[in-house]
Amino acid sequence: MIVAVVGTVIVLLALAVVVAVARDRGPGPGDVAVAYELAWDRLDFESIFTLSGAELRDGLDRRAFVAAKRTAYEQQPALGGLVDRVGIDQVATVGDAAAVITTAELNDGNIAHNRIELARRNGRWQVIAYRLESSAEDVPRADS
């Protein structure tokens, strides 16, 4: 009798885990955008490839993409490690498309705002476009 009860409980727990995993939609567009920003700051080209859609992979497979980026940044190590913290300003999602505005607080005290566009493909968000986003703080004011 106890074996049957324990067996039933185990089956129900296993079923609950399967349902929970199936319903988990993974990281949202904001989380992916922050991960993308941090991967660039760390010059982590493997992660950048994983987080990027085909639009940002230069038509290359993983190995060729990582090799090309490493070669391109080999003489530019100062381009990494600039970010102190990345935050999310705005997230807009419509269906399987999203746009995220991030704030990268740099080690030197400056702030950069970036617009990261994403598409949900095969159940996960991928970055498909990335650009510097100007803000009112970035625009010089005219003296009155």
Secondary structure as GFF3:
##gff-version 3
##sequence-region A 1 144
A	DSSP	alpha_helix	2	23	.	.	.	ID=ss1
A	DSSP	alpha_helix	29	41	.	.	.	ID=ss2
A	DSSP	alpha_helix	45	51	.	.	.	ID=ss3
A	DSSP	three_ten_helix	54	56	.	.	.	ID=ss4
A	DSSP	alpha_helix	62	73	.	.	.	ID=ss5
A	DSSP	three_ten_helix	77	79	.	.	.	ID=ss6
A	DSSP	beta_strand	83	94	.	.	.	ID=ss7
A	DSSP	beta_strand	97	106	.	.	.	ID=ss8
A	DSSP	beta_strand	111	121	.	.	.	ID=ss9
A	DSSP	beta_strand	124	132	.	.	.	ID=ss10
A	DSSP	three_ten_helix	136	138	.	.	.	ID=ss11
###
